[in-house]
Amino acid sequence: MNTKNVKSQKYDALIEINYEDCIKEFEKIQNSEKEYDELFVEHPVYQVNYEELTKNL
């Protein structure tokens, strides 16, 4: 998303996150990552993160 021409907005909304639900979701993500790592063990894999992709924008 390009935010160079977007006016800054302030949000006063509160969110509530259930700790147990959050942990369960993190564990599901970790399990999925492990599963895909195992599926692609014979192939080159490139780790990419958002910060690296956007550092020169």
VOVEX-60402 format. One record per atom (N, C-alpha, C, O): residue number from 0; x, y, z; residue in one letter. Coordinates in steps of 0.1 Angstrom, whole numbers. Example, Ala and Ser with C-alpha at 12.3 -4.5 7.8 and 13.67 -1.06 7.14 Angstrom:
2
+-----+-------+-------+-------+------+
!  nr !    px !    py !    pz ! rest !
+-----+-------+-------+-------+------+
!   0 !   132 !   -57 !    78 !    a !
!   0 !   123 !   -45 !    78 !    a !
!   0 !   132 !   -33 !    78 !    a !
!   0 !   142 !   -33 !    85 !    a !
!   1 !   128 !   -22 !    71 !    s !
!   1 !   137 !   -11 !    71 !    s !
!   1 !   129 !     0 !    79 !    s !
!   1 !   134 !    11 !    80 !    s !
+-----+-------+-------+-------+------+
This chain:
57
+-----+-------+-------+-------+------+
!  nr !    px !    py !    pz ! rest !
+-----+-------+-------+-------+------+
!   0 !     8 !   -12 !     0 !    m !
!   0 !     0 !     0 !     0 !    m !
!   0 !     9 !    12 !     0 !    m !
!   0 !    18 !    13 !     8 !    m !
!   1 !     6 !    21 !    -9 !    n !
!   1 !    14 !    34 !    -9 !    n !
!   1 !     7 !    44 !    -1 !    n !
!   1 !    -5 !    48 !    -3 !    n !
!   2 !    14 !    49 !     9 !    t !
!   2 !     8 !    59 !    18 !    t !
!   2 !    14 !    73 !    17 !    t !
!   2 !    12 !    82 !    26 !    t !
!   3 !    22 !    75 !     7 !    k !
!   3 !    29 !    88 !     5 !    k !
!   3 !    19 !   100 !     4 !    k !
!   3 !    22 !   111 !     9 !    k !
!   4 !     8 !    98 !    -3 !    n !
!   4 !    -2 !   109 !    -5 !    n !
!   4 !   -14 !   108 !     4 !    n !
!   4 !   -24 !   114 !     1 !    n !
!   5 !   -14 !   100 !    14 !    v !
!   5 !   -25 !    98 !    23 !    v !
!   5 !   -23 !   107 !    35 !    v !
!   5 !   -13 !   106 !    41 !    v !
!   6 !   -34 !   114 !    39 !    k !
!   6 !   -34 !   122 !    51 !    k !
!   6 !   -33 !   113 !    63 !    k !
!   6 !   -40 !   102 !    63 !    k !
!   7 !   -26 !   117 !    73 !    s !
!   7 !   -25 !   109 !    85 !    s !
!   7 !   -39 !   109 !    92 !    s !
!   7 !   -45 !   119 !    93 !    s !
!   8 !   -43 !    97 !    97 !    q !
!   8 !   -56 !    96 !   104 !    q !
!   8 !   -53 !    91 !   118 !    q !
!   8 !   -44 !    83 !   120 !    q !
!   9 !   -61 !    96 !   127 !    k !
!   9 !   -60 !    92 !   141 !    k !
!   9 !   -72 !    83 !   144 !    k !
!   9 !   -83 !    87 !   141 !    k !
!  10 !   -70 !    72 !   150 !    y !
!  10 !   -81 !    63 !   154 !    y !
!  10 !   -81 !    61 !   169 !    y !
!  10 !   -70 !    59 !   175 !    y !
!  11 !   -92 !    62 !   175 !    d !
!  11 !   -94 !    60 !   189 !    d !
!  11 !  -101 !    47 !   193 !    d !
!  11 !  -106 !    46 !   204 !    d !
!  12 !  -101 !    38 !   183 !    a !
!  12 !  -108 !    26 !   186 !    a !
!  12 !  -100 !    16 !   195 !    a !
!  12 !   -88 !    16 !   193 !    a !
!  13 !  -107 !     9 !   203 !    l !
!  13 !  -100 !     0 !   212 !    l !
!  13 !  -103 !   -14 !   207 !    l !
!  13 !  -114 !   -17 !   202 !    l !
!  14 !   -94 !   -23 !   207 !    i !
!  14 !   -96 !   -37 !   204 !    i !
!  14 !   -93 !   -46 !   216 !    i !
!  14 !   -86 !   -42 !   224 !    i !
!  15 !  -100 !   -57 !   216 !    e !
!  15 !   -97 !   -67 !   226 !    e !
!  15 !   -93 !   -80 !   220 !    e !
!  15 !  -100 !   -85 !   211 !    e !
!  16 !   -82 !   -86 !   225 !    i !
!  16 !   -77 !   -98 !   219 !    i !
!  16 !   -77 !  -108 !   231 !    i !
!  16 !   -72 !  -106 !   241 !    i !
!  17 !   -84 !  -120 !   228 !    n !
!  17 !   -84 !  -130 !   238 !    n !
!  17 !   -70 !  -137 !   237 !    n !
!  17 !   -66 !  -142 !   227 !    n !
!  18 !   -64 !  -138 !   248 !    y !
!  18 !   -50 !  -144 !   249 !    y !
!  18 !   -50 !  -158 !   244 !    y !
!  18 !   -41 !  -162 !   236 !    y !
!  19 !   -59 !  -167 !   249 !    e !
!  19 !   -59 !  -181 !   245 !    e !
!  19 !   -61 !  -182 !   230 !    e !
!  19 !   -55 !  -190 !   223 !    e !
!  20 !   -71 !  -175 !   224 !    d !
!  20 !   -73 !  -175 !   210 !    d !
!  20 !   -61 !  -171 !   202 !    d !
!  20 !   -58 !  -176 !   191 !    d !
!  21 !   -55 !  -161 !   207 !    c !
!  21 !   -43 !  -155 !   200 !    c !
!  21 !   -32 !  -166 !   200 !    c !
!  21 !   -26 !  -168 !   189 !    c !
!  22 !   -29 !  -172 !   211 !    i !
!  22 !   -19 !  -183 !   211 !    i !
!  22 !   -23 !  -194 !   202 !    i !
!  22 !   -14 !  -199 !   195 !    i !
!  23 !   -35 !  -198 !   202 !    k !
!  23 !   -40 !  -209 !   193 !    k !
!  23 !   -37 !  -205 !   178 !    k !
!  23 !   -32 !  -214 !   170 !    k !
!  24 !   -40 !  -193 !   174 !    e !
!  24 !   -37 !  -188 !   161 !    e !
!  24 !   -22 !  -188 !   157 !    e !
!  24 !   -18 !  -193 !   146 !    e !
!  25 !   -14 !  -184 !   167 !    f !
!  25 !     0 !  -184 !   165 !    f !
!  25 !     5 !  -198 !   163 !    f !
!  25 !    14 !  -201 !   154 !    f !
!  26 !     0 !  -207 !   171 !    e !
!  26 !     4 !  -222 !   169 !    e !
!  26 !    -1 !  -227 !   156 !    e !
!  26 !     7 !  -235 !   150 !    e !
!  27 !   -12 !  -224 !   151 !    k !
!  27 !   -17 !  -228 !   138 !    k !
!  27 !    -8 !  -223 !   127 !    k !
!  27 !    -4 !  -230 !   118 !    k !
!  28 !    -4 !  -211 !   128 !    i !
!  28 !     6 !  -205 !   118 !    i !
!  28 !    19 !  -212 !   119 !    i !
!  28 !    24 !  -216 !   108 !    i !
!  29 !    24 !  -215 !   130 !    q !
!  29 !    37 !  -222 !   132 !    q !
!  29 !    36 !  -236 !   126 !    q !
!  29 !    45 !  -241 !   119 !    q !
!  30 !    25 !  -243 !   128 !    n !
!  30 !    23 !  -256 !   123 !    n !
!  30 !    22 !  -256 !   108 !    n !
!  30 !    27 !  -265 !   101 !    n !
!  31 !    15 !  -246 !   102 !    s !
!  31 !    14 !  -245 !    88 !    s !
!  31 !    28 !  -242 !    82 !    s !
!  31 !    31 !  -248 !    71 !    s !
!  32 !    36 !  -233 !    88 !    e !
!  32 !    49 !  -231 !    83 !    e !
!  32 !    58 !  -243 !    83 !    e !
!  32 !    65 !  -246 !    74 !    e !
!  33 !    57 !  -251 !    94 !    k !
!  33 !    64 !  -263 !    95 !    k !
!  33 !    60 !  -273 !    84 !    k !
!  33 !    68 !  -280 !    78 !    k !
!  34 !    47 !  -274 !    82 !    e !
!  34 !    42 !  -283 !    72 !    e !
!  34 !    47 !  -280 !    58 !    e !
!  34 !    51 !  -288 !    50 !    e !
!  35 !    47 !  -267 !    54 !    y !
!  35 !    52 !  -262 !    41 !    y !
!  35 !    67 !  -264 !    40 !    y !
!  35 !    72 !  -267 !    29 !    y !
!  36 !    74 !  -261 !    51 !    d !
!  36 !    88 !  -264 !    51 !    d !
!  36 !    91 !  -278 !    47 !    d !
!  36 !   100 !  -281 !    40 !    d !
!  37 !    84 !  -287 !    53 !    e !
!  37 !    86 !  -302 !    50 !    e !
!  37 !    82 !  -305 !    36 !    e !
!  37 !    88 !  -313 !    29 !    e !
!  38 !    71 !  -299 !    31 !    l !
!  38 !    67 !  -302 !    17 !    l !
!  38 !    77 !  -297 !     7 !    l !
!  38 !    78 !  -303 !    -4 !    l !
!  39 !    84 !  -286 !    10 !    f !
!  39 !    93 !  -280 !     0 !    f !
!  39 !   108 !  -282 !     4 !    f !
!  39 !   116 !  -275 !    -1 !    f !
!  40 !   110 !  -292 !    12 !    v !
!  40 !   124 !  -295 !    16 !    v !
!  40 !   134 !  -297 !     5 !    v !
!  40 !   146 !  -294 !     6 !    v !
!  41 !   129 !  -302 !    -6 !    e !
!  41 !   137 !  -305 !   -18 !    e !
!  41 !   138 !  -293 !   -28 !    e !
!  41 !   144 !  -295 !   -39 !    e !
!  42 !   132 !  -282 !   -24 !    h !
!  42 !   132 !  -270 !   -33 !    h !
!  42 !   138 !  -258 !   -27 !    h !
!  42 !   138 !  -257 !   -14 !    h !
!  43 !   144 !  -249 !   -35 !    p !
!  43 !   149 !  -237 !   -29 !    p !
!  43 !   138 !  -229 !   -23 !    p !
!  43 !   127 !  -228 !   -29 !    p !
!  44 !   141 !  -223 !   -11 !    v !
!  44 !   130 !  -215 !    -5 !    v !
!  44 !   137 !  -201 !    -1 !    v !
!  44 !   148 !  -201 !     4 !    v !
!  45 !   130 !  -191 !    -4 !    y !
!  45 !   134 !  -177 !    -1 !    y !
!  45 !   126 !  -171 !    10 !    y !
!  45 !   113 !  -171 !     8 !    y !
!  46 !   132 !  -167 !    21 !    q !
!  46 !   125 !  -161 !    31 !    q !
!  46 !   124 !  -146 !    28 !    q !
!  46 !   134 !  -139 !    26 !    q !
!  47 !   112 !  -141 !    28 !    v !
!  47 !   109 !  -126 !    25 !    v !
!  47 !   101 !  -121 !    36 !    v !
!  47 !    91 !  -127 !    40 !    v !
!  48 !   105 !  -109 !    41 !    n !
!  48 !    96 !  -102 !    51 !    n !
!  48 !    92 !   -88 !    46 !    n !
!  48 !    98 !   -83 !    37 !    n !
!  49 !    82 !   -83 !    52 !    y !
!  49 !    76 !   -71 !    47 !    y !
!  49 !    86 !   -59 !    48 !    y !
!  49 !    87 !   -51 !    39 !    y !
!  50 !    93 !   -59 !    59 !    e !
!  50 !   103 !   -48 !    61 !    e !
!  50 !   113 !   -47 !    50 !    e !
!  50 !   117 !   -37 !    46 !    e !
!  51 !   118 !   -59 !    46 !    e !
!  51 !   128 !   -59 !    35 !    e !
!  51 !   122 !   -55 !    22 !    e !
!  51 !   129 !   -48 !    14 !    e !
!  52 !   110 !   -59 !    20 !    l !
!  52 !   103 !   -55 !     7 !    l !
!  52 !   101 !   -40 !     6 !    l !
!  52 !   101 !   -35 !    -5 !    l !
!  53 !    98 !   -34 !    18 !    t !
!  53 !    94 !   -20 !    17 !    t !
!  53 !   105 !   -10 !    22 !    t !
!  53 !   102 !     2 !    23 !    t !
!  54 !   117 !   -14 !    25 !    k !
!  54 !   127 !    -5 !    31 !    k !
!  54 !   131 !     6 !    21 !    k !
!  54 !   136 !    16 !    26 !    k !
!  55 !   130 !     4 !     8 !    n !
!  55 !   134 !    15 !    -1 !    n !
!  55 !   123 !    23 !    -7 !    n !
!  55 !   124 !    30 !   -17 !    n !
!  56 !   111 !    21 !    -1 !    l !
!  56 !    99 !    29 !    -7 !    l !
!  56 !    99 !    43 !    -2 !    l !
!  56 !    90 !    50 !    -5 !    l !
+-----+-------+-------+-------+------+
